[in-house]
Amino acid sequence: MEKTTEKSSNYSNLEKMSTLELLTNINTEDKSVPLAVEKVIPLIEKLVDKLVERMQQGGRLFYIGAGTSGRLGIVDASECPPTFGVPHGLVIGLIAGGDLAIRKAVEFAEDDTSQAWIDLLEYNPTSLDTVIGIAASGSTPYVIGGLTQAKEHGLLTGAIVCNAGSLIAAAADYPVEVIVGPEFVTGSTRMKSGTAQKLVLNMISTSTMIKLGRVKGNKMVDMQLSNNKLIDRGVKMIMDELKVEEEIASNLLTKYGSVRAAIENYARD
């Protein structure tokens, strides 16, 4: 059966379209993606609840993927420490072909069914850890092998795919199948499929971090203060929460080094 992600585009003669027509039609297709994600929220919920349960006991989250899917996992993992103040080893993204593949395609790297587990072994995985495989096609050997081995060793497994009834979904305990339909450019899954995967990853990591206590109210109180923009944001958070002047907020942030610590220690000063 032909994969949905490989079906012919709903549009023909793209090269004859004006710039406005191209942009409008791409945007029209993109509008369907959040609706497709909405349909699978119950599946995402089940995965997040199981993931949080394990992370509360000391487990970690691993993303595995190839190409665009692998890069999206790495992006999501790399943004967790600065956004939520968690250790770099708590959420880890792995891509077929290693770090070189982040910027440049590594030929046939995704075709090795044993490599993902080999890559995971470098981190000494335990049964408290969770592995989420990301693959638009749902058939990437690197991901299938990694999920299969992870499940055999007692890890929790999830998947984000864009075709129904895939091998990767079958290999995961909690698969999320987001069916976004044919791509604007036939088979170019970096488009709608990639957008869908990014949205789901945002939902998984953000909701997980909130449930782990890494957000207060609606603020990133544990964010890393790694540049002036974030320091200014931190000062404003403290001003808003404590109803104090900018100078006091700035001094508190300097003294305690984080928004959370500044807020929690203010009453004691």
C-alpha positions in Angstrom: 0.0 0.0 0.0 1.3 3.4 -0.9 2.3 5.6 2.0 0.3 8.7 2.6 3.5 10.7 2.8 4.5 9.5 -0.7 1.3 10.2 -2.5 1.2 12.7 -5.3 0.8 16.4 -4.3 -2.7 17.9 -4.4 -1.1 20.5 -6.7 0.3 20.2 -10.2 2.7 22.3 -12.4 4.3 23.9 -9.4 6.9 25.5 -11.6 4.2 27.5 -13.4 2.9 29.1 -10.3 3.6 32.6 -9.3 5.4 33.3 -6.1 2.1 34.4 -4.5 0.4 31.2 -5.6 3.2 29.1 -4.3 3.2 30.8 -0.9 -0.6 30.7 -0.6 -0.9 27.1 -1.5 1.9 26.0 0.9 0.2 28.0 3.6 -3.1 26.4 2.8 -1.6 22.9 3.2 0.2 24.0 6.4 -3.2 25.0 8.0 -4.2 21.4 8.0 -1.3 20.3 10.2 -2.6 21.5 13.7 -6.0 19.9 12.9 -4.2 16.6 12.3 -2.3 16.9 15.5 -5.5 17.8 17.4 -7.0 14.4 16.4 -4.2 12.5 18.2 -4.0 14.5 21.5 -5.4 11.5 23.4 -2.4 9.4 22.1 0.0 12.1 23.1 -1.6 12.3 26.5 -1.0 8.6 27.2 2.6 8.9 26.1 3.3 12.0 28.2 1.7 10.5 31.4 3.8 7.4 31.1 6.9 9.4 30.3 6.4 11.8 33.3 5.9 8.8 35.6 9.3 7.4 34.7 11.1 10.7 34.7 9.8 11.4 38.2 11.7 8.3 39.2 15.0 9.5 37.6 14.4 8.3 34.0 15.6 10.1 30.9 14.1 10.8 27.5 15.8 9.9 24.3 14.7 10.8 20.8 16.0 8.7 17.8 15.5 9.5 14.2 17.2 10.0 10.8 17.4 13.0 8.5 14.8 15.8 9.2 13.2 13.7 11.9 16.5 13.2 13.8 17.3 16.8 13.5 13.9 17.8 15.0 14.5 15.5 18.0 18.0 17.1 18.5 16.5 20.6 18.4 13.8 19.7 21.0 16.3 18.0 23.3 18.8 20.9 23.0 16.3 23.5 24.0 15.2 21.8 27.2 18.2 22.8 29.4 18.1 26.6 28.5 14.3 26.8 28.7 13.7 24.7 31.8 17.1 24.6 33.5 17.4 20.8 33.4 20.7 18.9 33.0 21.9 18.4 29.4 21.7 14.6 29.9 18.0 14.5 30.8 16.7 14.8 27.3 18.9 13.5 24.5 18.5 13.5 20.7 20.3 10.9 18.6 20.5 10.9 14.8 21.5 8.2 12.4 25.0 9.0 11.2 26.0 10.9 14.4 26.7 14.6 14.8 27.9 14.9 11.2 24.4 14.1 10.0 23.0 17.1 11.8 24.3 19.3 9.0 25.0 16.9 6.2 23.3 13.8 5.0 25.2 10.6 5.8 24.5 8.0 3.1 22.7 4.8 4.2 23.1 5.6 7.9 19.4 5.2 8.5 19.4 1.7 7.0 21.3 0.1 9.9 18.9 -1.6 12.3 21.5 -2.2 15.0 23.1 1.3 15.2 20.5 3.1 17.3 20.8 0.7 20.2 24.6 0.9 19.9 24.2 4.7 20.1 21.9 4.4 23.1 24.3 2.1 24.9 26.8 4.9 25.2 24.4 6.4 27.7 24.0 3.3 29.8 20.2 3.1 29.4 18.0 1.8 32.2 14.4 0.5 32.4 13.4 4.0 33.7 14.4 5.6 30.4 12.0 6.4 27.5 12.9 6.2 23.8 10.7 8.0 21.3 11.3 7.2 17.6 10.6 9.9 15.1 10.1 9.0 11.4 7.6 10.5 8.9 7.7 7.3 6.9 7.2 5.0 9.8 9.7 2.6 8.3 13.2 3.9 9.0 15.3 0.8 9.9 17.5 2.8 12.4 14.4 3.7 14.4 12.7 0.3 14.1 15.8 -1.4 15.4 16.3 1.1 18.2 12.7 0.8 19.5 12.7 -3.0 19.3 15.9 -3.3 21.3 14.8 -0.6 23.8 11.5 -2.4 24.4 13.4 -5.8 24.8 15.5 -4.2 27.5 12.5 -2.8 29.4 12.6 0.8 28.3 9.3 2.7 27.6 8.9 3.3 23.9 6.9 5.9 21.9 6.9 7.0 18.3 5.9 10.0 16.1 5.0 8.9 12.5 3.0 10.3 9.6 1.7 7.1 8.0 -1.0 4.8 9.4 -0.2 1.2 10.3 3.6 1.6 10.1 6.3 -0.8 11.4 7.6 1.9 13.8 4.2 2.4 15.3 3.9 -1.4 15.8 7.3 -1.4 17.5 6.4 1.3 20.0 4.3 1.0 23.2 2.7 4.4 22.7 2.7 5.4 19.0 1.4 8.8 17.8 0.3 8.7 14.2 -0.2 12.2 12.8 -1.6 11.8 9.2 -1.1 15.1 7.4 -1.7 13.8 3.9 0.4 14.4 0.7 3.1 17.0 0.8 3.0 20.1 -1.4 6.1 18.9 -3.1 5.5 15.2 -3.5 7.4 13.2 -0.8 9.1 16.2 0.8 8.4 15.3 4.4 10.4 18.1 5.8 7.3 20.2 5.1 3.9 19.2 6.6 5.2 16.0 8.2 8.2 17.9 9.7 5.8 20.6 11.0 3.6 18.0 12.6 6.5 16.3 14.3 7.8 19.6 15.6 4.3 20.5 17.1 4.1 17.1 18.8 7.6 17.4 20.2 6.8 20.8 21.5 3.7 19.3 23.2 5.6 16.4 24.7 8.6 18.2 26.1 6.7 21.3 27.3 3.9 19.4 29.0 6.4 17.0 30.6 8.6 19.8 32.0 5.5 21.6 33.4 4.4 18.4 35.1 8.0 18.0 36.5 7.6 21.4 38.1 9.8 23.4 35.8 7.3 26.2 35.2 5.7 28.4 37.8 2.4 30.0 36.8 3.2 30.5 33.2 6.9 31.5 33.6 10.2 29.7 32.8 11.5 30.2 36.3 14.4 27.8 35.8 15.6 29.1 32.5 19.4 29.5 32.1 20.4 33.1 32.1 22.8 32.8 29.2 22.4 36.2 27.5 21.2 39.7 28.2 17.8 39.1 26.7 17.2 36.2 29.1 18.5 38.2 32.0 16.1 41.1 31.1 13.3 38.6 30.9 14.2 37.1 34.2 14.2 40.6 35.8 10.7 41.3 34.4 9.4 37.9 35.7 10.6 38.8 39.2 9.2 42.3 39.0 5.8 40.8 37.9 5.7 38.1 40.6 7.0 40.1 43.5 5.6 43.5 42.5 9.1 45.2 43.1 11.1 47.8 41.2 13.5 46.8 38.5 16.6 47.6 40.6 15.4 45.3 43.4 14.5 42.5 40.9 17.9 42.9 39.2 19.8 42.6 42.5 17.8 39.6 43.5 18.5 37.8 40.2 22.2 38.6 40.5 22.3 37.4 44.1 20.5 34.1 43.6 21.2 33.3 39.9 17.8 32.1 38.9 14.2 33.5 38.8 12.9 30.7 41.0 15.6 31.1 43.7 15.1 34.9 43.7 11.3 34.6 44.2 11.6 31.9 46.8 14.2 33.7 48.9 12.8 37.2 48.7 10.6 36.9 51.8 13.7 35.7 53.8 15.9 38.7 52.9 
